[in-house]
Amino acid sequence: MPTISRFYGILIQMYFGDHVPPHFHALYAEFEALIDIRTFEVIQGDLPDRAMALVLEWAREHRDELIKDWELCVQNQMPMKILPLP
């Protein structure tokens, strides 16, 4: 599973050929959340409140890039890196 971004101890990853809806995995310490790219709703799991706020802020800024990366992963191609939060 490629890591497409990393910031404040949070890893953002996508899996090749993953299930729909289009989503990404956010990992922080022992926590993991799957977040829908279209709605930013948590599909599964959870993160601490502050980490979740950072992930959602980042995702809103990079929605178009996330969609492109999802499409690459569906085709089993390497997704592009996405800039972290500053």
N, C-alpha and C positions, 0 to 999 in steps of 0.2 A: 504494500500500500504506500504510494508515494506521499511524502509530506510536501504540501504545496505552499505552506507558510508557517512561520514560527514567530511568536511574540509573547513577551511577559510570561514565559514558561508554558504557553499554550501551543499545542501542535494542531495544525489543520491538515487533514488527510482525506484522500478519496481512494476508493478501491476500484480496481479494474473490473468491469462487468458487474457492478453492484446493482442491487434491486432498485426499482422505482418506489417512491417519487425521487426526483433528483435531489441529492442531499450531500452533505459533507460530514465528516467526523471531527469533532473538537475534543481533544484530550488535554486534561490538566491534572497532574498528579495521578491519583487513583480514579479519577472521574472521567467519564466519556459521555458525550451527547451526540446524537445524530440530528442534524438540523436541515429542514427542508429549504432548498435554495429559493424557491418561489415565494414562500410565505414567511420564512424564518421561524416557523413553529418547530418545537422540539418533537421529533418523531419518537425518540427513545432515549432513555438515560437522563442525566442531569449534570450540571456543573455548579460550583458555588456561585452565588449571586454576582459578585464582582467579575469573575471570569466570564460568566454568561453575558454580562453587559458589554465586556470588551469584544467578545466573539461576535455579538450581534452588531455592534458598531462597525467592526471590520467587514462583516458580511454585507452590510448595506452599502458600504463604499465600493465593494468589489463584486456586486451581483453579476454583471455582464461577464467578468472574467471567470467566475465560478460556473456559470452556465457553459461557457466554452470548455472549461476543464472537464465538466461532467460529460460533455459530448465526446471529448477525447478518450476519457476512461471507458465509456461505453464501447468504443471502438478498439479497446485494449491498446491505446496509444498513451505515451507519457504526457501527463498534464504539465502545463506551464507553471512556473513559480509565480506567486502573487506577493506583492510587497506587504510587509507587516504593518501594524499600527506604528506610528512614530513614537 
